[in-house]
Amino acid sequence: PEICDDAAAFFDANDPRDIATTIATLLSDDALRTQCVVRGRERAADFTWDQTARGLLGVFEESADRVHIH
């Protein structure tokens, strides 16, 4: 949920019936499937290589500050 937000259909990974029901729903509900695709593309746009690199650099800088490395 923290990655997909509202761009995915979620299910209990330990419940085969719930997995099957979710898959069946996505296969039969065109509107829901389209909504997941549209929201998924929007959500994926939030995860660029540039943003990832900047975030990682921030973690490195914060870590260096905590141990006083420069």
mmCIF file of the N, C-alpha and C atoms, coordinates in Angstrom:
data_MODEL
# 
_entry.id   MODEL 
# 
loop_
_atom_site.group_PDB 
_atom_site.id 
_atom_site.type_symbol 
_atom_site.label_atom_id 
_atom_site.label_alt_id 
_atom_site.label_comp_id 
_atom_site.label_asym_id 
_atom_site.label_entity_id 
_atom_site.label_seq_id 
_atom_site.pdbx_PDB_ins_code 
_atom_site.Cartn_x 
_atom_site.Cartn_y 
_atom_site.Cartn_z 
_atom_site.occupancy 
_atom_site.B_iso_or_equiv 
_atom_site.pdbx_formal_charge 
_atom_site.auth_seq_id 
_atom_site.auth_comp_id 
_atom_site.auth_asym_id 
_atom_site.auth_atom_id 
_atom_site.pdbx_PDB_model_num 
ATOM 1   N N  . PRO A 1 1  ? 0.809   -1.217  0.000   1.00 0.00 ? 1  PRO A N  1 
ATOM 2   C CA . PRO A 1 1  ? 0.000   0.000   0.000   1.00 0.00 ? 1  PRO A CA 1 
ATOM 3   C C  . PRO A 1 1  ? 0.847   1.275   0.000   1.00 0.00 ? 1  PRO A C  1 
ATOM 4   N N  . GLU A 1 2  ? 2.003   1.254   0.665   1.00 0.00 ? 2  GLU A N  1 
ATOM 5   C CA . GLU A 1 2  ? 2.814   2.464   0.714   1.00 0.00 ? 2  GLU A CA 1 
ATOM 6   C C  . GLU A 1 2  ? 3.426   2.781   -0.647  1.00 0.00 ? 2  GLU A C  1 
ATOM 7   N N  . ILE A 1 3  ? 3.528   1.828   -1.530  1.00 0.00 ? 3  ILE A N  1 
ATOM 8   C CA . ILE A 1 3  ? 4.053   2.074   -2.872  1.00 0.00 ? 3  ILE A CA 1 
ATOM 9   C C  . ILE A 1 3  ? 2.916   2.285   -3.863  1.00 0.00 ? 3  ILE A C  1 
ATOM 10  N N  . CYS A 1 4  ? 1.952   1.408   -3.855  1.00 0.00 ? 4  CYS A N  1 
ATOM 11  C CA . CYS A 1 4  ? 0.877   1.442   -4.857  1.00 0.00 ? 4  CYS A CA 1 
ATOM 12  C C  . CYS A 1 4  ? -0.226  2.436   -4.532  1.00 0.00 ? 4  CYS A C  1 
ATOM 13  N N  . ASP A 1 5  ? -0.398  2.748   -3.265  1.00 0.00 ? 5  ASP A N  1 
ATOM 14  C CA . ASP A 1 5  ? -1.446  3.660   -2.824  1.00 0.00 ? 5  ASP A CA 1 
ATOM 15  C C  . ASP A 1 5  ? -2.796  3.157   -3.336  1.00 0.00 ? 5  ASP A C  1 
ATOM 16  N N  . ASP A 1 6  ? -3.501  3.969   -4.102  1.00 0.00 ? 6  ASP A N  1 
ATOM 17  C CA . ASP A 1 6  ? -4.825  3.563   -4.595  1.00 0.00 ? 6  ASP A CA 1 
ATOM 18  C C  . ASP A 1 6  ? -4.763  3.054   -6.042  1.00 0.00 ? 6  ASP A C  1 
ATOM 19  N N  . ALA A 1 7  ? -3.563  2.660   -6.482  1.00 0.00 ? 7  ALA A N  1 
ATOM 20  C CA . ALA A 1 7  ? -3.368  2.246   -7.866  1.00 0.00 ? 7  ALA A CA 1 
ATOM 21  C C  . ALA A 1 7  ? -3.328  0.727   -8.028  1.00 0.00 ? 7  ALA A C  1 
ATOM 22  N N  . ALA A 1 8  ? -3.830  -0.001  -7.061  1.00 0.00 ? 8  ALA A N  1 
ATOM 23  C CA . ALA A 1 8  ? -3.776  -1.456  -7.144  1.00 0.00 ? 8  ALA A CA 1 
ATOM 24  C C  . ALA A 1 8  ? -4.946  -2.063  -6.384  1.00 0.00 ? 8  ALA A C  1 
ATOM 25  N N  . ALA A 1 9  ? -5.221  -3.300  -6.712  1.00 0.00 ? 9  ALA A N  1 
ATOM 26  C CA . ALA A 1 9  ? -6.214  -4.066  -5.962  1.00 0.00 ? 9  ALA A CA 1 
ATOM 27  C C  . ALA A 1 9  ? -5.440  -4.951  -4.979  1.00 0.00 ? 9  ALA A C  1 
ATOM 28  N N  . PHE A 1 10 ? -5.754  -4.858  -3.736  1.00 0.00 ? 10 PHE A N  1 
ATOM 29  C CA . PHE A 1 10 ? -5.016  -5.580  -2.699  1.00 0.00 ? 10 PHE A CA 1 
ATOM 30  C C  . PHE A 1 10 ? -5.774  -6.819  -2.247  1.00 0.00 ? 10 PHE A C  1 
ATOM 31  N N  . PHE A 1 11 ? -5.026  -7.787  -1.751  1.00 0.00 ? 11 PHE A N  1 
ATOM 32  C CA . PHE A 1 11 ? -5.599  -9.036  -1.274  1.00 0.00 ? 11 PHE A CA 1 
ATOM 33  C C  . PHE A 1 11 ? -4.705  -9.597  -0.184  1.00 0.00 ? 11 PHE A C  1 
ATOM 34  N N  . ASP A 1 12 ? -5.238  -10.539 0.568   1.00 0.00 ? 12 ASP A N  1 
ATOM 35  C CA . ASP A 1 12 ? -4.483  -11.221 1.607   1.00 0.00 ? 12 ASP A CA 1 
ATOM 36  C C  . ASP A 1 12 ? -3.623  -12.283 0.924   1.00 0.00 ? 12 ASP A C  1 
ATOM 37  N N  . ALA A 1 13 ? -2.316  -12.095 0.952   1.00 0.00 ? 13 ALA A N  1 
ATOM 38  C CA . ALA A 1 13 ? -1.391  -12.996 0.263   1.00 0.00 ? 13 ALA A CA 1 
ATOM 39  C C  . ALA A 1 13 ? -1.394  -14.405 0.849   1.00 0.00 ? 13 ALA A C  1 
ATOM 40  N N  . ASN A 1 14 ? -1.970  -14.570 2.024   1.00 0.00 ? 14 ASN A N  1 
ATOM 41  C CA . ASN A 1 14 ? -2.045  -15.891 2.661   1.00 0.00 ? 14 ASN A CA 1 
ATOM 42  C C  . ASN A 1 14 ? -3.404  -16.568 2.451   1.00 0.00 ? 14 ASN A C  1 
ATOM 43  N N  . ASP A 1 15 ? -4.239  -15.940 1.634   1.00 0.00 ? 15 ASP A N  1 
ATOM 44  C CA . ASP A 1 15 ? -5.598  -16.456 1.429   1.00 0.00 ? 15 ASP A CA 1 
ATOM 45  C C  . ASP A 1 15 ? -5.842  -16.695 -0.061  1.00 0.00 ? 15 ASP A C  1 
ATOM 46  N N  . PRO A 1 16 ? -5.660  -17.931 -0.520  1.00 0.00 ? 16 PRO A N  1 
ATOM 47  C CA . PRO A 1 16 ? -5.839  -18.236 -1.941  1.00 0.00 ? 16 PRO A CA 1 
ATOM 48  C C  . PRO A 1 16 ? -7.212  -17.819 -2.482  1.00 0.00 ? 16 PRO A C  1 
ATOM 49  N N  . ARG A 1 17 ? -8.224  -17.941 -1.659  1.00 0.00 ? 17 ARG A N  1 
ATOM 50  C CA . ARG A 1 17 ? -9.569  -17.547 -2.099  1.00 0.00 ? 17 ARG A CA 1 
ATOM 51  C C  . ARG A 1 17 ? -9.633  -16.038 -2.342  1.00 0.00 ? 17 ARG A C  1 
ATOM 52  N N  . ASP A 1 18 ? -9.016  -15.270 -1.464  1.00 0.00 ? 18 ASP A N  1 
ATOM 53  C CA . ASP A 1 18 ? -8.999  -13.820 -1.623  1.00 0.00 ? 18 ASP A CA 1 
ATOM 54  C C  . ASP A 1 18 ? -8.197  -13.420 -2.864  1.00 0.00 ? 18 ASP A C  1 
ATOM 55  N N  . ILE A 1 19 ? -7.092  -14.093 -3.105  1.00 0.00 ? 19 ILE A N  1 
ATOM 56  C CA . ILE A 1 19 ? -6.291  -13.832 -4.303  1.00 0.00 ? 19 ILE A CA 1 
ATOM 57  C C  . ILE A 1 19 ? -7.131  -14.108 -5.549  1.00 0.00 ? 19 ILE A C  1 
ATOM 58  N N  . ALA A 1 20 ? -7.774  -15.261 -5.578  1.00 0.00 ? 20 ALA A N  1 
ATOM 59  C CA . ALA A 1 20 ? -8.591  -15.639 -6.733  1.00 0.00 ? 20 ALA A CA 1 
ATOM 60  C C  . ALA A 1 20 ? -9.749  -14.670 -6.949  1.00 0.00 ? 20 ALA A C  1 
ATOM 61  N N  . THR A 1 21 ? -10.389 -14.273 -5.864  1.00 0.00 ? 21 THR A N  1 
ATOM 62  C CA . THR A 1 21 ? -11.505 -13.340 -5.965  1.00 0.00 ? 21 THR A CA 1 
ATOM 63  C C  . THR A 1 21 ? -11.044 -11.998 -6.524  1.00 0.00 ? 21 THR A C  1 
ATOM 64  N N  . THR A 1 22 ? -9.916  -11.516 -6.058  1.00 0.00 ? 22 THR A N  1 
ATOM 65  C CA . THR A 1 22 ? -9.386  -10.234 -6.535  1.00 0.00 ? 22 THR A CA 1 
ATOM 66  C C  . THR A 1 22 ? -9.034  -10.312 -8.011  1.00 0.00 ? 22 THR A C  1 
ATOM 67  N N  . ILE A 1 23 ? -8.389  -11.398 -8.419  1.00 0.00 ? 23 ILE A N  1 
ATOM 68  C CA . ILE A 1 23 ? -8.046  -11.571 -9.833  1.00 0.00 ? 23 ILE A CA 1 
ATOM 69  C C  . ILE A 1 23 ? -9.313  -11.638 -10.681 1.00 0.00 ? 23 ILE A C  1 
ATOM 70  N N  . ALA A 1 24 ? -10.291 -12.412 -10.233 1.00 0.00 ? 24 ALA A N  1 
ATOM 71  C CA . ALA A 1 24 ? -11.550 -12.529 -10.970 1.00 0.00 ? 24 ALA A CA 1 
ATOM 72  C C  . ALA A 1 24 ? -12.244 -11.177 -11.093 1.00 0.00 ? 24 ALA A C  1 
ATOM 73  N N  . THR A 1 25 ? -12.207 -10.400 -10.027 1.00 0.00 ? 25 THR A N  1 
ATOM 74  C CA . THR A 1 25 ? -12.816 -9.071  -10.061 1.00 0.00 ? 25 THR A CA 1 
ATOM 75  C C  . THR A 1 25 ? -12.119 -8.182  -11.086 1.00 0.00 ? 25 THR A C  1 
ATOM 76  N N  . LEU A 1 26 ? -10.792 -8.197  -11.084 1.00 0.00 ? 26 LEU A N  1 
ATOM 77  C CA . LEU A 1 26 ? -10.055 -7.380  -12.047 1.00 0.00 ? 26 LEU A CA 1 
ATOM 78  C C  . LEU A 1 26 ? -10.312 -7.826  -13.484 1.00 0.00 ? 26 LEU A C  1 
ATOM 79  N N  . LEU A 1 27 ? -10.465 -9.116  -13.686 1.00 0.00 ? 27 LEU A N  1 
ATOM 80  C CA . LEU A 1 27 ? -10.730 -9.627  -15.034 1.00 0.00 ? 27 LEU A CA 1 
ATOM 81  C C  . LEU A 1 27 ? -12.136 -9.292  -15.524 1.00 0.00 ? 27 LEU A C  1 
ATOM 82  N N  . SER A 1 28 ? -13.067 -9.175  -14.607 1.00 0.00 ? 28 SER A N  1 
ATOM 83  C CA . SER A 1 28 ? -14.460 -8.956  -15.002 1.00 0.00 ? 28 SER A CA 1 
ATOM 84  C C  . SER A 1 28 ? -14.934 -7.509  -14.880 1.00 0.00 ? 28 SER A C  1 
ATOM 85  N N  . ASP A 1 29 ? -14.211 -6.680  -14.150 1.00 0.00 ? 29 ASP A N  1 
ATOM 86  C CA . ASP A 1 29 ? -14.637 -5.297  -13.916 1.00 0.00 ? 29 ASP A CA 1 
ATOM 87  C C  . ASP A 1 29 ? -13.761 -4.351  -14.739 1.00 0.00 ? 29 ASP A C  1 
ATOM 88  N N  . ASP A 1 30 ? -14.244 -4.019  -15.940 1.00 0.00 ? 30 ASP A N  1 
ATOM 89  C CA . ASP A 1 30 ? -13.467 -3.162  -16.841 1.00 0.00 ? 30 ASP A CA 1 
ATOM 90  C C  . ASP A 1 30 ? -13.154 -1.799  -16.226 1.00 0.00 ? 30 ASP A C  1 
ATOM 91  N N  . ALA A 1 31 ? -14.121 -1.215  -15.527 1.00 0.00 ? 31 ALA A N  1 
ATOM 92  C CA . ALA A 1 31 ? -13.909 0.107   -14.937 1.00 0.00 ? 31 ALA A CA 1 
ATOM 93  C C  . ALA A 1 31 ? -12.825 0.064   -13.862 1.00 0.00 ? 31 ALA A C  1 
ATOM 94  N N  . LEU A 1 32 ? -12.868 -0.946  -13.004 1.00 0.00 ? 32 LEU A N  1 
ATOM 95  C CA . LEU A 1 32 ? -11.865 -1.070  -11.950 1.00 0.00 ? 32 LEU A CA 1 
ATOM 96  C C  . LEU A 1 32 ? -10.483 -1.305  -12.554 1.00 0.00 ? 32 LEU A C  1 
ATOM 97  N N  . ARG A 1 33 ? -10.421 -2.188  -13.550 1.00 0.00 ? 33 ARG A N  1 
ATOM 98  C CA . ARG A 1 33 ? -9.141  -2.481  -14.198 1.00 0.00 ? 33 ARG A CA 1 
ATOM 99  C C  . ARG A 1 33 ? -8.573  -1.218  -14.850 1.00 0.00 ? 33 ARG A C  1 
ATOM 100 N N  . THR A 1 34 ? -9.406  -0.478  -15.556 1.00 0.00 ? 34 THR A N  1 
ATOM 101 C CA . THR A 1 34 ? -8.968  0.766   -16.188 1.00 0.00 ? 34 THR A CA 1 
ATOM 102 C C  . THR A 1 34 ? -8.507  1.770   -15.146 1.00 0.00 ? 34 THR A C  1 
ATOM 103 N N  . GLN A 1 35 ? -9.238  1.872   -14.044 1.00 0.00 ? 35 GLN A N  1 
ATOM 104 C CA . GLN A 1 35 ? -8.865  2.774   -12.947 1.00 0.00 ? 35 GLN A CA 1 
ATOM 105 C C  . GLN A 1 35 ? -7.492  2.401   -12.402 1.00 0.00 ? 35 GLN A C  1 
ATOM 106 N N  . CYS A 1 36 ? -7.240  1.113   -12.212 1.00 0.00 ? 36 CYS A N  1 
ATOM 107 C CA . CYS A 1 36 ? -5.937  0.663   -11.696 1.00 0.00 ? 36 CYS A CA 1 
ATOM 108 C C  . CYS A 1 36 ? -4.819  0.989   -12.684 1.00 0.00 ? 36 CYS A C  1 
ATOM 109 N N  . VAL A 1 37 ? -5.084  0.824   -13.963 1.00 0.00 ? 37 VAL A N  1 
ATOM 110 C CA . VAL A 1 37 ? -4.071  1.132   -14.984 1.00 0.00 ? 37 VAL A CA 1 
ATOM 111 C C  . VAL A 1 37 ? -3.753  2.624   -14.982 1.00 0.00 ? 37 VAL A C  1 
ATOM 112 N N  . VAL A 1 38 ? -4.777  3.452   -15.003 1.00 0.00 ? 38 VAL A N  1 
ATOM 113 C CA . VAL A 1 38 ? -4.575  4.910   -15.027 1.00 0.00 ? 38 VAL A CA 1 
ATOM 114 C C  . VAL A 1 38 ? -3.854  5.373   -13.768 1.00 0.00 ? 38 VAL A C  1 
ATOM 115 N N  . ARG A 1 39 ? -4.341  4.948   -12.622 1.00 0.00 ? 39 ARG A N  1 
ATOM 116 C CA . ARG A 1 39 ? -3.704  5.354   -11.363 1.00 0.00 ? 39 ARG A CA 1 
ATOM 117 C C  . ARG A 1 39 ? -2.301  4.764   -11.230 1.00 0.00 ? 39 ARG A C  1 
ATOM 118 N N  . GLY A 1 40 ? -2.109  3.571   -11.748 1.00 0.00 ? 40 GLY A N  1 
ATOM 119 C CA . GLY A 1 40 ? -0.791  2.946   -11.723 1.00 0.00 ? 40 GLY A CA 1 
ATOM 120 C C  . GLY A 1 40 ? 0.226   3.732   -12.526 1.00 0.00 ? 40 GLY A C  1 
ATOM 121 N N  . ARG A 1 41 ? -0.176  4.190   -13.692 1.00 0.00 ? 41 ARG A N  1 
ATOM 122 C CA . ARG A 1 41 ? 0.733   5.016   -14.510 1.00 0.00 ? 41 ARG A CA 1 
ATOM 123 C C  . ARG A 1 41 ? 1.046   6.335   -13.823 1.00 0.00 ? 41 ARG A C  1 
ATOM 124 N N  . GLU A 1 42 ? 0.023   6.935   -13.216 1.00 0.00 ? 42 GLU A N  1 
ATOM 125 C CA . GLU A 1 42 ? 0.241   8.190   -12.482 1.00 0.00 ? 42 GLU A CA 1 
ATOM 126 C C  . GLU A 1 42 ? 1.194   7.951   -11.312 1.00 0.00 ? 42 GLU A C  1 
ATOM 127 N N  . ARG A 1 43 ? 0.968   6.870   -10.609 1.00 0.00 ? 43 ARG A N  1 
ATOM 128 C CA . ARG A 1 43 ? 1.802   6.558   -9.437  1.00 0.00 ? 43 ARG A CA 1 
ATOM 129 C C  . ARG A 1 43 ? 3.235   6.246   -9.862  1.00 0.00 ? 43 ARG A C  1 
ATOM 130 N N  . ALA A 1 44 ? 3.390   5.516   -10.952 1.00 0.00 ? 44 ALA A N  1 
ATOM 131 C CA . ALA A 1 44 ? 4.725   5.156   -11.439 1.00 0.00 ? 44 ALA A CA 1 
ATOM 132 C C  . ALA A 1 44 ? 5.533   6.399   -11.810 1.00 0.00 ? 44 ALA A C  1 
ATOM 133 N N  . ALA A 1 45 ? 4.852   7.449   -12.241 1.00 0.00 ? 45 ALA A N  1 
ATOM 134 C CA . ALA A 1 45 ? 5.541   8.690   -12.594 1.00 0.00 ? 45 ALA A CA 1 
ATOM 135 C C  . ALA A 1 45 ? 6.216   9.323   -11.380 1.00 0.00 ? 45 ALA A C  1 
ATOM 136 N N  . ASP A 1 46 ? 5.779   8.948   -10.185 1.00 0.00 ? 46 ASP A N  1 
ATOM 137 C CA . ASP A 1 46 ? 6.388   9.462   -8.951  1.00 0.00 ? 46 ASP A CA 1 
ATOM 138 C C  . ASP A 1 46 ? 7.724   8.791   -8.638  1.00 0.00 ? 46 ASP A C  1 
ATOM 139 N N  . PHE A 1 47 ? 8.053   7.743   -9.363  1.00 0.00 ? 47 PHE A N  1 
ATOM 140 C CA . PHE A 1 47 ? 9.254   6.962   -9.074  1.00 0.00 ? 47 PHE A CA 1 
ATOM 141 C C  . PHE A 1 47 ? 10.213  6.993   -10.261 1.00 0.00 ? 47 PHE A C  1 
ATOM 142 N N  . THR A 1 48 ? 10.886  8.129   -10.425 1.00 0.00 ? 48 THR A N  1 
ATOM 143 C CA . THR A 1 48 ? 11.858  8.254   -11.507 1.00 0.00 ? 48 THR A CA 1 
ATOM 144 C C  . THR A 1 48 ? 13.250  7.921   -10.980 1.00 0.00 ? 48 THR A C  1 
ATOM 145 N N  . TRP A 1 49 ? 14.154  7.641   -11.907 1.00 0.00 ? 49 TRP A N  1 
ATOM 146 C CA . TRP A 1 49 ? 15.538  7.378   -11.497 1.00 0.00 ? 49 TRP A CA 1 
ATOM 147 C C  . TRP A 1 49 ? 16.135  8.616   -10.838 1.00 0.00 ? 49 TRP A C  1 
ATOM 148 N N  . ASP A 1 50 ? 15.793  9.795   -11.359 1.00 0.00 ? 50 ASP A N  1 
ATOM 149 C CA . ASP A 1 50 ? 16.320  11.033  -10.778 1.00 0.00 ? 50 ASP A CA 1 
ATOM 150 C C  . ASP A 1 50 ? 15.871  11.192  -9.330  1.00 0.00 ? 50 ASP A C  1 
ATOM 151 N N  . GLN A 1 51 ? 14.582  10.974  -9.076  1.00 0.00 ? 51 GLN A N  1 
ATOM 152 C CA . GLN A 1 51 ? 14.062  11.083  -7.704  1.00 0.00 ? 51 GLN A CA 1 
ATOM 153 C C  . GLN A 1 51 ? 14.692  10.031  -6.790  1.00 0.00 ? 51 GLN A C  1 
ATOM 154 N N  . THR A 1 52 ? 14.879  8.837   -7.321  1.00 0.00 ? 52 THR A N  1 
ATOM 155 C CA . THR A 1 52 ? 15.495  7.776   -6.534  1.00 0.00 ? 52 THR A CA 1 
ATOM 156 C C  . THR A 1 52 ? 16.926  8.139   -6.163  1.00 0.00 ? 52 THR A C  1 
ATOM 157 N N  . ALA A 1 53 ? 17.685  8.649   -7.138  1.00 0.00 ? 53 ALA A N  1 
ATOM 158 C CA . ALA A 1 53 ? 19.074  9.032   -6.888  1.00 0.00 ? 53 ALA A CA 1 
ATOM 159 C C  . ALA A 1 53 ? 19.146  10.175  -5.877  1.00 0.00 ? 53 ALA A C  1 
ATOM 160 N N  . ARG A 1 54 ? 18.256  11.159  -6.011  1.00 0.00 ? 54 ARG A N  1 
ATOM 161 C CA . ARG A 1 54 ? 18.248  12.274  -5.056  1.00 0.00 ? 54 ARG A CA 1 
ATOM 162 C C  . ARG A 1 54 ? 17.920  11.786  -3.640  1.00 0.00 ? 54 ARG A C  1 
ATOM 163 N N  . GLY A 1 55 ? 16.960  10.899  -3.543  1.00 0.00 ? 55 GLY A N  1 
ATOM 164 C CA . GLY A 1 55 ? 16.597  10.360  -2.238  1.00 0.00 ? 55 GLY A CA 1 
ATOM 165 C C  . GLY A 1 55 ? 17.734  9.578   -1.609  1.00 0.00 ? 55 GLY A C  1 
ATOM 166 N N  . LEU A 1 56 ? 18.411  8.780   -2.421  1.00 0.00 ? 56 LEU A N  1 
ATOM 167 C CA . LEU A 1 56 ? 19.538  8.001   -1.924  1.00 0.00 ? 56 LEU A CA 1 
ATOM 168 C C  . LEU A 1 56 ? 20.686  8.914   -1.504  1.00 0.00 ? 56 LEU A C  1 
ATOM 169 N N  . LEU A 1 57 ? 20.941  9.949   -2.290  1.00 0.00 ? 57 LEU A N  1 
ATOM 170 C CA . LEU A 1 57 ? 21.976  10.914  -1.926  1.00 0.00 ? 57 LEU A CA 1 
ATOM 171 C C  . LEU A 1 57 ? 21.638  11.569  -0.592  1.00 0.00 ? 57 LEU A C  1 
ATOM 172 N N  . GLY A 1 58 ? 20.374  11.898  -0.398  1.00 0.00 ? 58 GLY A N  1 
ATOM 173 C CA . GLY A 1 58 ? 19.951  12.489  0.867   1.00 0.00 ? 58 GLY A CA 1 
ATOM 174 C C  . GLY A 1 58 ? 20.210  11.562  2.048   1.00 0.00 ? 58 GLY A C  1 
ATOM 175 N N  . VAL A 1 59 ? 19.954  10.283  1.863   1.00 0.00 ? 59 VAL A N  1 
ATOM 176 C CA . VAL A 1 59 ? 20.216  9.298   2.921   1.00 0.00 ? 59 VAL A CA 1 
ATOM 177 C C  . VAL A 1 59 ? 21.708  9.237   3.224   1.00 0.00 ? 59 VAL A C  1 
ATOM 178 N N  . PHE A 1 60 ? 22.538  9.217   2.162   1.00 0.00 ? 60 PHE A N  1 
ATOM 179 C CA . PHE A 1 60 ? 23.985  9.187   2.358   1.00 0.00 ? 60 PHE A CA 1 
ATOM 180 C C  . PHE A 1 60 ? 24.463  10.438  3.101   1.00 0.00 ? 60 PHE A C  1 
ATOM 181 N N  . GLU A 1 61 ? 23.956  11.608  2.695   1.00 0.00 ? 61 GLU A N  1 
ATOM 182 C CA . GLU A 1 61 ? 24.368  12.862  3.341   1.00 0.00 ? 61 GLU A CA 1 
ATOM 183 C C  . GLU A 1 61 ? 23.948  12.892  4.807   1.00 0.00 ? 61 GLU A C  1 
ATOM 184 N N  . GLU A 1 62 ? 22.737  12.450  5.071   1.00 0.00 ? 62 GLU A N  1 
ATOM 185 C CA . GLU A 1 62 ? 22.264  12.424  6.456   1.00 0.00 ? 62 GLU A CA 1 
ATOM 186 C C  . GLU A 1 62 ? 23.098  11.456  7.291   1.00 0.00 ? 62 GLU A C  1 
ATOM 187 N N  . SER A 1 63 ? 23.414  10.310  6.729   1.00 0.00 ? 63 SER A N  1 
ATOM 188 C CA . SER A 1 63 ? 24.244  9.336   7.448   1.00 0.00 ? 63 SER A CA 1 
ATOM 189 C C  . SER A 1 63 ? 25.628  9.896   7.718   1.00 0.00 ? 63 SER A C  1 
ATOM 190 N N  . ALA A 1 64 ? 26.210  10.576  6.716   1.00 0.00 ? 64 ALA A N  1 
ATOM 191 C CA . ALA A 1 64 ? 27.535  11.155  6.887   1.00 0.00 ? 64 ALA A CA 1 
ATOM 192 C C  . ALA A 1 64 ? 27.515  12.229  7.979   1.00 0.00 ? 64 ALA A C  1 
ATOM 193 N N  . ASP A 1 65 ? 26.452  13.029  8.005   1.00 0.00 ? 65 ASP A N  1 
ATOM 194 C CA . ASP A 1 65 ? 26.331  14.062  9.039   1.00 0.00 ? 65 ASP A CA 1 
ATOM 195 C C  . ASP A 1 65 ? 26.267  13.449  10.438  1.00 0.00 ? 65 ASP A C  1 
ATOM 196 N N  . ARG A 1 66 ? 25.601  12.309  10.551  1.00 0.00 ? 66 ARG A N  1 
ATOM 197 C CA . ARG A 1 66 ? 25.457  11.674  11.860  1.00 0.00 ? 66 ARG A CA 1 
ATOM 198 C C  . ARG A 1 66 ? 26.766  11.116  12.384  1.00 0.00 ? 66 ARG A C  1 
ATOM 199 N N  . VAL A 1 67 ? 27.671  10.719  11.503  1.00 0.00 ? 67 VAL A N  1 
ATOM 200 C CA . VAL A 1 67 ? 28.948  10.175  11.948  1.00 0.00 ? 67 VAL A CA 1 
ATOM 201 C C  . VAL A 1 67 ? 30.076  11.164  11.685  1.00 0.00 ? 67 VAL A C  1 
ATOM 202 N N  . HIS A 1 68 ? 29.726  12.373  11.279  1.00 0.00 ? 68 HIS A N  1 
ATOM 203 C CA . HIS A 1 68 ? 30.674  13.468  11.077  1.00 0.00 ? 68 HIS A CA 1 
ATOM 204 C C  . HIS A 1 68 ? 31.738  13.149  10.025  1.00 0.00 ? 68 HIS A C  1 
ATOM 205 N N  . ILE A 1 69 ? 31.308  12.580  8.913   1.00 0.00 ? 69 ILE A N  1 
ATOM 206 C CA . ILE A 1 69 ? 32.227  12.312  7.800   1.00 0.00 ? 69 ILE A CA 1 
ATOM 207 C C  . ILE A 1 69 ? 31.995  13.369  6.726   1.00 0.00 ? 69 ILE A C  1 
ATOM 208 N N  . HIS A 1 70 ? 33.064  14.006  6.300   1.00 0.00 ? 70 HIS A N  1 
ATOM 209 C CA . HIS A 1 70 ? 32.958  14.974  5.197   1.00 0.00 ? 70 HIS A CA 1 
ATOM 210 C C  . HIS A 1 70 ? 34.255  15.022  4.450   1.00 0.00 ? 70 HIS A C  1 
# 
